[in-house]
């Protein structure tokens, strides 16, 4: 009992940890890593895509071999002078991904590869680093690629793993409902993006 | 308790203690403010609450697959209605549609109506447009749109789940009576909103 009381008191003591990056220039990597998560459209698109992959992760994970290079390509498009506004396409992708999850519809393999290329490209554009020294730009871009890929491993692979552990009827239903929520949120955000300025 | 278990418990507690951070309990601004606004919006209107609970109740009453189809259809179509509200597309008789949803969905549960699944999905979908339009038109300008939309969709889903949970009582004879009585109460409340009594 006294040990638990001591632990409860210790809970009140911790402060923020201000963690300096280990090596010079690594701050850029972490900035790139978190950049995709600063955009609502990107979060919804990545989450929706992760839910789609989770339906049959073992078979669909190879689409990451298309997704990651597409993302890397997208990082360079703004630097080449191509102006692309990624939010609405990402929201549209999230809507479709959510509907695919909610309906548990299985598409042909080509459709998944195409989807991987499209969403990867737009996520890359959304996460493109600002112009600067080449080395720093590459490090930041690398962080962005890791950032947009990591969430897929967690959602897609994580849900697939959970599916083998939770053999309950409500689990696939919960995934379908999550898909519908992704679509619903994306529809509302798209409307907010497109509404005339008052 | 064996000594190694108490050592493990103490070590785990100390580890958890180091993870804690100060709690900043401001909830009115930024992402948390938007999320809370979105979460509370569907539950601050009793006319919305009774209809969304009735959807879950009816789904549980109808059984599979309605038990998940209806809570998937409602947020999807509601978001579409919300988009119409955000874009200021006029929709007539919104409040009447909301009142009627409580009345008809409550009656469906009270009379244990079991139409074909597509009929129940269409009925729920039609009413979802009115609810969504009302929410979308009332979207606060200052809210963080992503967290507001997410909170609003999640709150709707949670109300459906509450209805489903209550609806599971229908597996017992007394529970079935309670569920149908609940449907009757919802219908009465819906009539009250429709006639302006409530």
Interface residues (C-beta under 8 A of the other chain):
Chain A: X3 X4 X7 X10 X11 X12 X13 X14 X15 X16 X40 X43 X99 X102 X173 X176 X177 X179 X180 X181 X183 X184 X185 X186 X187 X188 X189 X190 X191 X192 X194 X195 X198
Chain B: X6 X9 X10 X13 X14 X16 X17 X18 X19 X20 X21 X22 X67 X68 X71 X72 X73 X75 X76 X78 X79 X80 X82 X83 X84 X86 X87 X88 X136 X139 X141 X145 X146 X149 X150 X152 X153 X154 X157
